[in-house]
Amino acid sequence: MEANKMRDYIKDVLINMPSDWLELTTHRLDIYDEELAKTQFLSQLEELFQKNTSDLLSLEKLPTAYDYIRLGHPLSCVLEWGIAQLHNLNAENVISFDSNIVPVLAVLRTNSLANKKTQICYVDQLPANFDAEIIQNVYEYNFELKKVDKAADVHSFDGSTIFISEDNKIGDIQLTDHIDFYLNLHAHIGSVLTVNGEKNESYISDIQHVRRRETIAMTPDNCDVALNAFVEDAAIDFDAFFDRNLEENKTSVLNSINEITGTEIKPLVASSGLSMQYAIMMGLIHDAMENHKGKAIKFIVPPNCYGGTNDQARRVAACNDNVEVVDLPVDGDNDMVQSINTVLTKVAKEDAVPYIIAEIPTNPRVEVPDLEALKAALSAERKTEKGEVAVDPVFILDQTFCPNVHFLGEGEILSTVRTISYASGSKFPSGGKVTAGYCVGNNKTQALMDKIELHLTLCDNEATHLQYEYLSKQLPSMNQRIADAYKNTREFVNFIHDVLPEAKINFVSDELAEQEFTPSVFSLDLPTKGDTAEEKEAHKRALNLRLINMMITEIPNESKFCVSYGQLKGCYWTIPATSTQGTTKEGDKDYIVRASLSGNMDLEKHKEVFQKFVKSIG
């Protein structure tokens, strides 16, 4: 009876849900408490459930579940809650993934760091992408494999037991005392991991962190399919859902990426920018293990770059004794080229393998290094302590701010240096429609790209069918949207300079814009006052929030308190230190305002409200 009541309620929610639950990739930060991600949304949803309230207005008032849909979203929370209700579990114990493989890697990672054994039991066969040898040798995760006929055949084990079952029904779980983690694989729509028992609840935050950094949650579209099958207690109709011209869309996307980037070798498309970065990192580690046996691997990363990049790099290093993260100061008083020269010289002396991850333009200061000097620094031959030629670096370029700039094509500035470029597809490539990310390499990186593709496939992190569909529609217009958004951003930056000249604006120069560096993002260091450094900082932080609150209150249909950019319309505002730099060390965070504009917005209204803000601060 209770199960029927729950299913009927979810059925009503699916009929009445806000369109944003399916269509947005980023959600509002002004109604989001990161420490209560998922739980705050679900506690208020449960209150509505008890009242049998599912109207649109009530659902719209629910707090943000997660700020990015790759981390989770309303529909993934509803799916997990429904499955948990069915089995009298806490909703936190049920975690949905887009990937069929990464949930297994998430448990293996935690146990590897704790030096705890893992047994993986499965019926019939393991997922096609599961490569036990690579997972053991490159990821350095240890486990035993055991084929069984059914869940009841799993016996006691001194460690953790993961049971893998391929199912076409959502929530079909047969938990036993000997199963710690029950993984339901649902073909192309993803998987659901159930954490069994109080003794395993300590794993939940670690598993969530893997979903946050190395993959994505089951997508809203796929959750919608799963929920519609779940409420009917029916099998998923995979055939009807996946008639999406996948091969045609994929060919279109790969061709568009080659054309946009000026590259020739096959691009790779992942479920998100961080999924792409994870494949890059693991692919490069794999290559170093094969071609530079025994040598230390150094990932050289700006300490204040996007928090996901920073955090993921350190998480990868934590799992491999031979991998270390080295800081690369790039912003403000630090020159990227000078820092690269210094760090590469040191790494060469140590006879280590150098992999550099950097954003151009940088985030959030929007700075571009001297590209000729950068090329020279990356190309220079360096010697080890013994006088031997050191391993040349691989430059991993996060080009999300300006994906239109040609770095890698034949004759371009980085065509002669081993360089891989990647971008978050939730920004300009898709116009904010999906989270997919992509990477390309110059002609010197074919072997590296092969390894990256291997790990993208192993992790089951390739872009989804729908992501390819959206990218095929949006990529052809990307460069025009970038140009239109830059035009608005330049005009708004000039306006702010005129009405608030004391503010420090971080944006590209006109000279850089002529070289095609035309971002739609700028950051704003507002003027402050106070007798001490602490007072000045506190006043500035208060001004940051006052400006953002004025914008989102007075222009609610266009201005959003979100972290994204490259969207098709409107204007997004954020404070990097409290959003995109969430896991960055406190001393490296930027407590400034970052704004991102689109080519489709009421620029005059935004000027008007900003003028009002200036008057309000005297």
URMO-V658787 format. One record per pair of residues at least 24 apart in sequence whose C-alpha atoms are under 7 Angstrom apart, sorted by the first residue. I is the first residue (numbers start at 1). J is the second residue. D is the distance in Angstrom with one decimal. If there is no record, write none. Layout:
BEGIN
i: {I;I}
j: {J;J}
d: {D;D}
END
This chain:
BEGIN
i: {3;7;8;9;9;10;11;12;13;16;16;16;17;17;18;18;18;21;21;22;22;23;24;25;25;25;25;25;25;26;26;26;26;26;27;27;27;27;28;28;28;28;28;29;29;29;30;31;31;32;32;37;37;38;38;38;41;70;70;70;71;71;71;71;72;75;75;75;76;76;76;79;79;83;93;93;93;94;94;94;94;95;95;95;96;96;96;96;96;97;97;97;97;97;97;98;98;98;98;98;98;98;99;99;99;99;99;100;100;100;100;101;101;101;102;103;106;106;107;108;109;110;112;112;113;116;117;117;117;118;118;118;118;118;119;119;119;119;119;119;120;120;120;120;120;120;121;121;121;121;121;121;121;122;122;122;122;122;122;123;123;123;123;123;123;129;129;129;130;131;138;140;152;154;168;168;169;169;169;170;170;189;190;213;213;213;214;214;214;215;215;215;216;244;246;249;249;249;250;252;253;253;253;256;256;260;261;261;262;262;262;263;263;263;265;265;267;267;267;268;268;268;268;269;269;269;269;269;269;270;270;270;270;270;270;271;271;271;271;271;271;271;272;272;272;272;272;273;273;273;273;273;273;275;276;276;279;279;279;280;282;283;283;283;283;284;287;287;295;295;295;296;296;296;296;297;297;297;297;297;297;298;298;298;298;298;298;298;298;299;299;299;299;299;299;300;300;300;300;300;300;300;301;301;301;301;301;301;301;302;302;302;302;302;303;303;303;303;304;304;304;305;306;306;306;307;307;307;307;307;310;311;331;336;337;337;337;337;340;341;345;348;348;348;348;349;349;349;350;350;351;351;353;354;354;355;355;355;356;356;356;357;357;357;358;358;358;359;359;359;360;360;361;364;365;365;366;366;366;366;367;375;375;378;379;394;394;395;395;396;396;397;397;398;398;399;400;401;402;402;402;404;405;405;408;408;409;415;418;418;418;419;427;427;427;427;428;428;428;429;429;429;429;430;430;430;430;431;431;431;431;432;432;432;433;434;436;436;481;483;484;485;485;485;485;486;486;486;488;488;488;489;489;500;502;503;520;520;520;521;521;521;522;522;522;523;523;523;523;524;524;524;525;525;541;544;544;547;548;551;558;565;566;567;568;568;569;569;569;569;570;570;570;570;571;571;571;572;572}
j: {86;231;231;49;52;231;231;54;54;54;55;56;56;59;56;59;60;74;75;220;221;433;433;68;69;432;433;434;435;67;68;69;562;564;64;67;68;562;64;67;560;561;562;67;561;562;561;63;64;63;64;65;66;65;66;77;65;216;217;435;211;212;216;217;217;220;223;224;218;220;223;223;227;171;194;195;204;192;193;194;195;192;193;194;191;192;193;217;218;190;191;192;216;217;218;189;190;191;216;217;218;219;190;191;459;460;461;185;190;191;460;130;459;460;459;193;207;210;207;141;141;206;141;142;319;159;143;159;160;143;144;159;160;161;143;144;145;160;161;162;144;145;146;161;162;163;145;146;147;148;162;163;164;146;147;148;163;164;165;147;148;149;150;164;165;457;458;460;458;458;286;320;176;178;235;236;234;235;236;226;230;222;218;274;308;312;274;275;278;274;275;461;271;465;465;468;469;472;468;472;468;471;472;475;476;404;404;406;406;408;409;408;409;442;441;443;438;439;440;438;439;440;453;436;437;438;439;462;463;436;437;438;461;462;463;435;436;437;461;462;463;464;424;425;435;436;437;423;424;425;436;437;438;461;437;438;452;455;456;452;455;448;451;452;455;448;448;451;351;352;353;322;323;352;353;322;323;324;352;353;354;323;324;325;326;352;353;354;355;324;325;326;354;355;356;325;326;327;328;355;356;357;325;326;327;328;356;357;358;327;328;329;330;358;327;328;329;588;584;588;589;363;363;580;581;580;581;582;583;584;584;583;365;369;369;373;374;377;377;377;382;382;383;384;390;383;384;385;384;385;384;390;391;393;394;393;394;395;394;395;396;395;396;397;396;397;398;397;398;399;398;399;401;523;506;523;506;507;508;522;508;413;414;417;417;418;419;419;420;420;421;421;422;422;423;423;424;519;517;518;519;479;516;517;441;442;442;442;442;444;445;445;564;565;566;567;478;566;567;471;474;475;478;470;471;474;475;474;566;567;568;566;567;568;470;467;463;467;599;518;599;520;597;598;599;518;519;520;597;599;603;520;597;614;527;527;596;597;598;595;596;597;594;595;596;592;593;594;595;592;593;594;592;593;591;592;593;613;573;609;601;596;598;598;598;600;598;599;600;601;597;598;600;601;596;597;598;596;597}
d: {6.0;4.7;6.8;6.9;6.9;6.8;6.1;6.3;5.5;6.8;5.9;5.2;5.8;6.5;6.3;7.0;6.2;6.2;6.7;5.4;6.3;6.6;6.6;6.0;5.3;6.1;6.3;6.1;6.6;5.6;4.6;6.2;6.5;6.6;6.4;4.9;6.4;6.2;6.4;6.6;6.7;5.5;5.4;6.5;5.5;5.7;6.2;5.4;5.8;6.1;5.0;5.4;5.6;4.8;6.6;6.4;5.3;4.4;5.3;6.7;6.5;5.0;5.8;5.6;5.3;5.9;6.0;6.9;6.6;6.8;6.0;6.8;6.2;5.3;5.7;4.9;6.8;6.9;5.8;4.6;6.4;5.7;5.2;6.5;5.8;4.3;6.2;5.7;5.5;5.6;5.2;6.1;6.2;4.3;4.5;6.5;4.2;6.3;5.8;5.2;4.0;6.4;5.3;6.4;7.0;5.2;5.9;6.0;5.8;5.4;6.3;6.8;5.4;6.0;5.8;6.7;5.3;5.9;6.8;5.9;6.6;6.9;5.8;6.9;6.9;6.1;6.4;4.7;6.3;4.8;6.4;5.6;4.7;5.9;5.6;4.8;6.0;6.1;4.7;6.2;6.1;5.0;6.1;5.9;4.8;6.0;6.0;4.7;5.6;6.5;6.1;4.8;6.3;6.5;5.1;5.9;5.8;4.8;6.4;5.9;5.3;5.5;6.4;7.0;6.3;6.4;4.9;6.8;6.0;6.7;6.0;6.9;6.9;6.3;5.2;5.5;6.3;4.6;6.2;6.5;5.6;5.3;5.8;6.2;6.5;6.1;6.1;5.3;5.9;6.9;5.0;6.6;7.0;6.9;5.9;5.9;5.6;5.6;5.8;5.8;6.8;6.2;5.0;6.4;6.6;6.2;6.6;5.5;6.2;6.9;4.7;6.3;4.7;6.3;6.9;6.8;7.0;5.8;4.8;5.5;5.4;6.7;6.8;6.9;5.7;4.2;6.6;6.0;5.6;5.5;5.2;5.9;5.6;4.2;4.4;6.4;4.3;6.2;5.5;5.4;4.1;6.4;6.4;6.9;4.9;4.0;4.5;6.2;4.3;6.7;6.4;4.2;6.9;6.2;6.1;6.4;5.3;5.2;5.0;5.2;6.6;6.9;4.7;4.3;5.9;6.6;6.9;6.8;7.0;5.5;6.7;5.1;6.2;4.8;6.2;6.0;4.7;6.3;5.7;4.7;6.3;5.9;5.0;5.8;6.5;6.7;5.9;5.0;6.1;6.2;4.8;6.1;6.3;4.8;5.8;5.8;4.7;5.8;5.9;6.0;4.6;6.1;6.8;6.2;5.3;5.2;6.2;5.2;6.5;5.5;4.3;5.4;6.3;6.7;5.7;6.6;6.7;6.5;6.4;5.1;6.1;6.0;6.7;5.7;5.6;5.6;4.2;5.8;5.3;5.3;6.8;6.3;6.7;6.3;6.8;6.6;5.4;6.7;6.9;5.7;6.6;6.2;6.0;5.1;5.3;6.4;4.1;4.7;6.3;6.7;5.3;6.0;5.8;4.9;6.6;5.7;5.0;6.2;6.3;5.0;5.7;6.4;4.7;6.0;6.5;5.4;5.9;5.8;4.5;6.1;6.5;5.9;6.4;6.3;5.3;6.3;6.0;5.4;6.5;6.7;6.7;6.8;6.3;6.8;6.2;5.1;5.7;4.7;6.3;4.9;5.8;4.5;6.3;5.2;5.9;5.3;5.6;5.7;6.3;6.6;5.7;6.2;5.9;6.6;6.9;5.1;6.3;5.9;7.0;5.6;5.9;7.0;6.7;5.4;4.3;6.2;6.2;4.1;6.5;6.5;6.3;5.2;6.0;6.4;5.3;5.2;6.5;6.8;5.5;4.4;5.1;6.5;4.8;6.9;7.0;5.9;5.8;6.2;6.3;7.0;4.5;5.5;6.0;4.4;3.9;5.5;5.8;4.8;6.9;6.3;7.0;5.5;6.0;6.9;5.9;5.2;5.5;5.5;7.0;5.7;4.3;6.7;5.8;5.7;6.6;6.7;5.5;4.2;6.2;5.9;5.1;6.3;5.3;6.7;6.7;6.8;6.0;6.4;6.5;6.6;6.8;5.3;6.4;6.1;6.1;6.7;5.2;6.6;4.7;5.9;6.5;5.8;6.3;4.9;5.7;4.6;6.2;5.2;6.6}
END
